[in-house]
């Protein structure tokens, strides 16, 4: 992205330099047209009068200005597209920014990525929705089977989230059993469809099938929201789910 912006900047510099040169040449040609001695009236078809020279120079300047406006629009679009593109470095694994168990963003690192999606949603007038997810039975299973069972359930649920989402979606692990799914270009209805794709999953531990039950709530981006607003609404929703979590296998769905 940085190299693209530098290339656009160089092209803009040459554009303004060309505008300066053309303007100077037009001024010189326009002043010279007021000297009749430079336009001898001979009987040749290629001779022009001073007035014709002024009109020709003006027409050429008009055509150049039209070309200049088009190039400015084109370079501005290139700059906007380069600014919207994601840096390649963000796709690399950063152990300080990613959760080591699931490979998802952490609470501290997701805020910056969410801010970029909010800017893109605002700029292009496209929807943005989130799904807050709480694993209901992790504490109980941890007490019954140990921490390894809870870790295995979290890992399996992370795989389910990856299978149900697109490449442009991303997830964050907000707590031990709390997750946030960010869905760019998705309305609330689309977010419900994505959450419906999270089929009831099970995992095996110590020869037993352990069901993975969860609670899910939908959060819609509203104009004026900042990342902290969306994360706070998700945290409030997940807190309610944590208080009301049961061992039921059927997901509880709510919206915000």
Buried (B, 14 or more C-beta within 10 A) or exposed (E): BEEBEEEBEEBBEEBEEBBEEBEEBBEEBBEBBEEEEEBEEEEEEEEEEBEEBBEEBEEBBEEBEEBBEEBBEEBEEBBEEBBEEEEEEEEEEEEEBBBEEBEBBBBEBBBEBBBBBBEBBBEEEBBBBBBBBBBBBBBEBBEEBEEEBBBBBBEBBBEBBEEBBEEEBBBBBBBBBBBBBBBBBBBBEBBBEBBEEBEEBBBEBEEEEBBBBBBBBBBBBEEEBEBEBBBEBBBEBBEBBBEEBEEEEEBBEEEB
